[in-house]
Amino acid sequence: MKEKAKAFVAARCIIGRALVWLLIWLAGAVLALWLKSAFATVALAVAGVWLLFSAFTFYFFRDPEPRVPTAPEAVVAPAHGLVDCVDETTELEFLGGPCRRISIFLSVLDVHVQNAPVAGKIAFVKHRSGQFLSALKTESAEFNESVLIGIESLEQPGERMAVRQIAGVIARRIVSWVGVGDTVARGQRLGLIQFGSRCDLFLPLTAQIQVKPGDRVVSGETVVATRGSAEHKLNEAGAS
């Protein structure tokens, strides 16, 4: 997948900027040693912090290859993390009405690359400015800065789904690697949220949810829902 190296590149850029500051500190350390100043100790301590920061950044921006399910009815998780909300809501911008939602919280220890839940065509991408509330709160999806990615399924004509990348207190940069008109395979990388965040998956009302709050999911791998039909939904309601 062409996006595979992008998380590594993002990590390298962040570490590179930190390295510039480190070199400035080291230059100061050399001068401090010449002047026999205590500043040298501080500079060396900063260098140690940079090494720890670099190790954590490469860990944070890891991007494992998902083992994507091949079952045609499968809808996979768009993000790694903890499912903390499964409900029905209204998404007007792309789905245009009532839908099902699976909300996933990503801690700073989770992989932060997002993946396509189904194969399809990117039909909608919209960035929304907003606040940076704690992503621990489900309602942060309503107020925080976010990017909504709408997908028209290639597997079931007329089917629409959407993924919302949501920034948090620490995560203040959302990167999307797809644009309107792009075609994506199920499990293909969609983008990256940096340092702790939330991701919502919006599904048709006919979708059969396979996860519950408290479940941990793996992006591009865990089947979070299966496709349903309107007829199936009516039969299920009649049986109940």
MOWO-V549281 format. One record per backbone hydrogen bond with DSSP energy under -0.5 kcal/mol. NH is the residue of the N-H (numbers start at 1). CO is the residue of the C=O. E is the energy in kcal/mol with one decimal. If there is no record, write none. Layout:
{{NH,CO,E} {NH,CO,E}}
This chain:
{{4,1,-2.0} {6,3,-1.8} {7,3,-0.5} {9,5,-2.2} {10,6,-2.3} {11,7,-2.2} {12,8,-2.5} {13,9,-2.2} {14,10,-2.0} {15,11,-2.6} {16,12,-2.4} {17,13,-2.1} {18,14,-1.9} {19,15,-2.2} {20,16,-1.7} {21,17,-1.4} {22,18,-2.0} {23,19,-2.8} {24,20,-1.7} {25,21,-2.1} {26,22,-2.9} {27,23,-2.4} {28,24,-1.9} {29,25,-2.2} {30,26,-2.5} {31,27,-2.0} {32,28,-2.7} {33,29,-2.9} {34,30,-2.0} {35,31,-1.9} {36,32,-0.5} {36,33,-0.7} {37,32,-2.9} {40,37,-1.4} {41,38,-0.8} {42,38,-1.2} {43,39,-2.5} {44,40,-2.2} {45,41,-1.9} {46,42,-2.2} {47,43,-1.9} {48,44,-1.9} {49,45,-2.1} {50,46,-2.4} {51,47,-1.9} {52,48,-2.0} {53,49,-2.8} {54,50,-2.7} {55,51,-2.1} {56,52,-2.4} {57,53,-2.6} {58,54,-2.3} {59,55,-1.8} {60,56,-3.2} {61,57,-2.4} {62,59,-1.4} {66,64,-0.5} {68,66,-1.1} {74,71,-1.8} {75,225,-2.3} {76,117,-2.0} {77,222,-2.2} {80,111,-0.6} {81,217,-1.9} {82,105,-2.5} {83,81,-0.5} {83,215,-3.2} {84,82,-0.6} {84,103,-1.9} {85,103,-1.1} {87,101,-2.0} {89,99,-2.4} {91,97,-2.5} {92,90,-0.5} {96,91,-0.8} {97,91,-2.0} {99,89,-2.5} {100,203,-2.8} {101,87,-3.0} {102,201,-2.2} {103,85,-2.9} {104,199,-2.7} {105,82,-2.9} {106,197,-2.8} {107,105,-0.6} {110,107,-1.5} {112,60,-0.6} {114,191,-2.7} {115,78,-1.9} {116,188,-2.8} {120,184,-2.3} {121,152,-2.7} {122,182,-3.3} {123,121,-0.7} {123,150,-2.3} {124,150,-1.3} {126,148,-2.1} {128,146,-3.4} {131,143,-2.3} {137,134,-1.6} {138,136,-0.5} {140,137,-1.9} {141,138,-1.7} {142,139,-1.5} {143,139,-0.8} {144,140,-3.1} {145,131,-2.1} {146,128,-2.3} {147,165,-2.2} {148,126,-2.6} {149,147,-0.5} {149,163,-3.1} {150,124,-3.2} {150,148,-0.6} {151,161,-3.4} {152,121,-2.7} {153,151,-0.6} {153,159,-2.6} {154,119,-2.1} {155,119,-0.7} {159,156,-2.2} {161,151,-2.3} {162,202,-1.8} {163,149,-2.6} {164,200,-2.9} {165,147,-2.9} {165,163,-0.6} {166,198,-2.5} {167,145,-2.7} {168,171,-1.4} {171,196,-0.8} {172,170,-1.0} {175,192,-3.3} {176,174,-0.5} {177,190,-3.3} {178,190,-0.5} {181,122,-3.3} {182,179,-2.2} {184,120,-3.0} {187,116,-2.7} {188,185,-2.3} {190,114,-3.5} {191,114,-1.1} {192,175,-3.1} {193,112,-1.9} {194,173,-2.0} {195,193,-0.6} {197,106,-2.0} {198,166,-1.9} {199,104,-2.4} {200,164,-2.1} {201,102,-2.5} {202,162,-3.0} {203,100,-2.9} {207,204,-1.8} {208,226,-3.0} {209,207,-0.7} {210,224,-3.1} {211,224,-0.7} {214,83,-3.6} {215,212,-2.1} {217,81,-2.6} {219,217,-0.5} {220,77,-3.0} {221,218,-2.0} {222,218,-2.2} {224,75,-2.2} {224,222,-0.8} {225,75,-1.5} {226,208,-2.0} {227,73,-1.8} {233,229,-2.3} {234,230,-2.1} {235,231,-2.3} {236,232,-2.5} {237,233,-2.2} {238,234,-2.3} {239,235,-2.2} {240,236,-1.3}}
